[in-house]
Amino acid sequence: MVPARKFRDYLDLACGEIRRKGASEPVVLLALVRLLRAVGLVAGPTRADDVEVQLDLVRSAARRSISETYDADRVLAAVDEASEAIRRRNARLADPNSPRDPD
């Protein structure tokens, strides 16, 4: 019997190599952050931790690999914004009195 892959496994497959090979390229990391933000907004609260792990890995890659402060700051700001957008969306979903319009 072959174990089924979990959501986090698919996220790692989709993001891992791109993040590792493009770690020093702000444009690549920014695109990855946009992808993770979009996934996080539709995946829902049960999978938010898996998306946050990938965002943390992008944050770490940017700090470690981007030598220009300006570029690194752009990526880090995008990661923070994506994390916050996902948290806000999940908080609205958890609140039955909250409007359901998307970010």
KAJO-V427526 format. One record per pair of residues at least 12 apart in sequence whose ideal C-beta (glycine too) atoms are under 10 Angstrom apart, sorted by sequence separation. I is the first residue (numbers start at 1). GAP is how many residues later the second one is. D is the distance in whole Angstrom. If there is no record, write none. Layout:
# KAJO-V427526
i=I gap=GAP d=D
i=I gap=GAP d=D
This chain:
# KAJO-V427526
i=39 gap=12 d=6
i=40 gap=12 d=8
i=62 gap=12 d=9
i=63 gap=12 d=9
i=18 gap=13 d=8
i=19 gap=13 d=6
i=38 gap=13 d=10
i=59 gap=13 d=10
i=62 gap=13 d=4
i=63 gap=13 d=7
i=89 gap=13 d=7
i=18 gap=14 d=6
i=36 gap=14 d=10
i=37 gap=14 d=8
i=40 gap=14 d=9
i=61 gap=14 d=8
i=62 gap=14 d=6
i=89 gap=14 d=6
i=36 gap=15 d=6
i=39 gap=15 d=9
i=40 gap=15 d=8
i=88 gap=15 d=7
i=35 gap=16 d=10
i=36 gap=16 d=9
i=59 gap=16 d=8
i=62 gap=16 d=9
i=15 gap=17 d=6
i=18 gap=17 d=9
i=19 gap=17 d=10
i=36 gap=17 d=10
i=58 gap=17 d=7
i=59 gap=17 d=6
i=62 gap=17 d=7
i=85 gap=17 d=10
i=86 gap=17 d=8
i=14 gap=18 d=9
i=36 gap=18 d=5
i=37 gap=18 d=8
i=58 gap=18 d=9
i=61 gap=18 d=10
i=85 gap=18 d=5
i=35 gap=19 d=9
i=36 gap=19 d=6
i=59 gap=19 d=10
i=60 gap=19 d=10
i=84 gap=19 d=10
i=15 gap=20 d=7
i=58 gap=20 d=9
i=59 gap=20 d=5
i=14 gap=21 d=8
i=15 gap=21 d=7
i=33 gap=21 d=9
i=36 gap=21 d=10
i=58 gap=21 d=6
i=59 gap=21 d=8
i=82 gap=21 d=10
i=14 gap=22 d=9
i=32 gap=22 d=8
i=33 gap=22 d=7
i=36 gap=22 d=7
i=57 gap=22 d=10
i=32 gap=23 d=9
i=35 gap=23 d=10
i=55 gap=23 d=9
i=56 gap=23 d=8
i=11 gap=24 d=10
i=15 gap=24 d=9
i=55 gap=24 d=5
i=58 gap=24 d=9
i=59 gap=24 d=9
i=11 gap=25 d=8
i=14 gap=25 d=9
i=32 gap=25 d=9
i=33 gap=25 d=6
i=54 gap=25 d=10
i=55 gap=25 d=9
i=32 gap=26 d=6
i=33 gap=26 d=9
i=52 gap=27 d=10
i=55 gap=27 d=6
i=56 gap=27 d=9
i=11 gap=28 d=7
i=30 gap=28 d=9
i=55 gap=28 d=6
i=10 gap=29 d=10
i=11 gap=29 d=10
i=29 gap=29 d=6
i=32 gap=29 d=9
i=33 gap=29 d=9
i=28 gap=30 d=10
i=29 gap=30 d=9
i=52 gap=30 d=9
i=51 gap=31 d=8
i=52 gap=31 d=6
i=55 gap=31 d=8
i=7 gap=32 d=9
i=11 gap=32 d=9
i=29 gap=32 d=7
i=30 gap=32 d=9
i=51 gap=32 d=9
i=28 gap=33 d=10
i=29 gap=33 d=6
i=23 gap=34 d=10
i=52 gap=34 d=7
i=19 gap=35 d=8
i=23 gap=35 d=9
i=48 gap=35 d=9
i=51 gap=35 d=6
i=52 gap=35 d=9
i=7 gap=36 d=7
i=11 gap=36 d=8
i=15 gap=36 d=10
i=22 gap=36 d=10
i=26 gap=36 d=8
i=29 gap=36 d=9
i=20 gap=37 d=9
i=23 gap=37 d=9
i=24 gap=37 d=8
i=29 gap=37 d=8
i=12 gap=38 d=9
i=15 gap=38 d=10
i=16 gap=38 d=8
i=19 gap=38 d=6
i=23 gap=38 d=4
i=24 gap=38 d=9
i=48 gap=38 d=6
i=7 gap=39 d=9
i=8 gap=39 d=8
i=11 gap=39 d=6
i=15 gap=39 d=5
i=19 gap=39 d=6
i=22 gap=39 d=8
i=23 gap=39 d=8
i=26 gap=39 d=10
i=47 gap=39 d=10
i=48 gap=39 d=8
i=7 gap=40 d=5
i=10 gap=40 d=9
i=11 gap=40 d=7
i=14 gap=40 d=9
i=15 gap=40 d=10
i=18 gap=40 d=10
i=23 gap=40 d=10
i=24 gap=40 d=9
i=25 gap=40 d=9
i=26 gap=40 d=6
i=6 gap=41 d=10
i=8 gap=41 d=8
i=9 gap=41 d=9
i=12 gap=41 d=9
i=16 gap=41 d=8
i=19 gap=41 d=9
i=20 gap=41 d=8
i=23 gap=41 d=7
i=24 gap=41 d=4
i=25 gap=41 d=8
i=30 gap=41 d=9
i=33 gap=41 d=10
i=37 gap=41 d=8
i=41 gap=41 d=9
i=45 gap=41 d=9
i=48 gap=41 d=9
i=7 gap=42 d=10
i=8 gap=42 d=4
i=11 gap=42 d=8
i=12 gap=42 d=7
i=15 gap=42 d=8
i=19 gap=42 d=5
i=23 gap=42 d=4
i=24 gap=42 d=6
i=26 gap=42 d=8
i=29 gap=42 d=9
i=33 gap=42 d=7
i=36 gap=42 d=10
i=37 gap=42 d=9
i=40 gap=42 d=7
i=44 gap=42 d=10
i=45 gap=42 d=10
i=48 gap=42 d=5
i=7 gap=43 d=6
i=8 gap=43 d=9
i=11 gap=43 d=5
i=15 gap=43 d=8
i=19 gap=43 d=10
i=22 gap=43 d=9
i=23 gap=43 d=8
i=24 gap=43 d=8
i=29 gap=43 d=9
i=32 gap=43 d=9
i=33 gap=43 d=10
i=36 gap=43 d=8
i=39 gap=43 d=10
i=40 gap=43 d=8
i=43 gap=43 d=9
i=47 gap=43 d=10
i=6 gap=44 d=8
i=7 gap=44 d=9
i=24 gap=44 d=10
i=26 gap=44 d=9
i=27 gap=44 d=9
i=30 gap=44 d=7
i=33 gap=44 d=10
i=34 gap=44 d=8
i=37 gap=44 d=8
i=38 gap=44 d=9
i=41 gap=44 d=7
i=45 gap=44 d=9
i=46 gap=44 d=9
i=8 gap=45 d=7
i=12 gap=45 d=9
i=20 gap=45 d=9
i=26 gap=45 d=4
i=29 gap=45 d=9
i=30 gap=45 d=6
i=33 gap=45 d=4
i=37 gap=45 d=4
i=40 gap=45 d=8
i=41 gap=45 d=6
i=44 gap=45 d=9
i=45 gap=45 d=4
i=48 gap=45 d=10
i=8 gap=46 d=8
i=11 gap=46 d=10
i=19 gap=46 d=10
i=25 gap=46 d=9
i=26 gap=46 d=7
i=29 gap=46 d=5
i=32 gap=46 d=9
i=33 gap=46 d=6
i=36 gap=46 d=6
i=37 gap=46 d=9
i=40 gap=46 d=4
i=43 gap=46 d=10
i=44 gap=46 d=7
i=45 gap=46 d=9
i=24 gap=47 d=9
i=26 gap=47 d=10
i=27 gap=47 d=10
i=28 gap=47 d=10
i=29 gap=47 d=10
i=30 gap=47 d=10
i=31 gap=47 d=10
i=32 gap=47 d=9
i=33 gap=47 d=10
i=35 gap=47 d=10
i=36 gap=47 d=9
i=37 gap=47 d=10
i=38 gap=47 d=10
i=39 gap=47 d=9
i=40 gap=47 d=9
i=41 gap=47 d=10
i=42 gap=47 d=9
i=43 gap=47 d=10
i=26 gap=48 d=6
i=27 gap=48 d=10
i=30 gap=48 d=6
i=33 gap=48 d=8
i=34 gap=48 d=8
i=37 gap=48 d=6
i=38 gap=48 d=10
i=41 gap=48 d=5
i=45 gap=48 d=6
i=26 gap=49 d=5
i=29 gap=49 d=8
i=30 gap=49 d=9
i=33 gap=49 d=5
i=37 gap=49 d=7
i=40 gap=49 d=8
i=41 gap=49 d=9
i=44 gap=49 d=7
i=45 gap=49 d=7
i=25 gap=50 d=10
i=29 gap=50 d=8
i=32 gap=50 d=10
i=33 gap=50 d=9
i=36 gap=50 d=9
i=40 gap=50 d=8
i=26 gap=52 d=9
i=37 gap=52 d=10
i=42 gap=60 d=9
i=41 gap=61 d=7
i=41 gap=62 d=6
i=40 gap=63 d=10
i=38 gap=65 d=10
i=37 gap=66 d=8
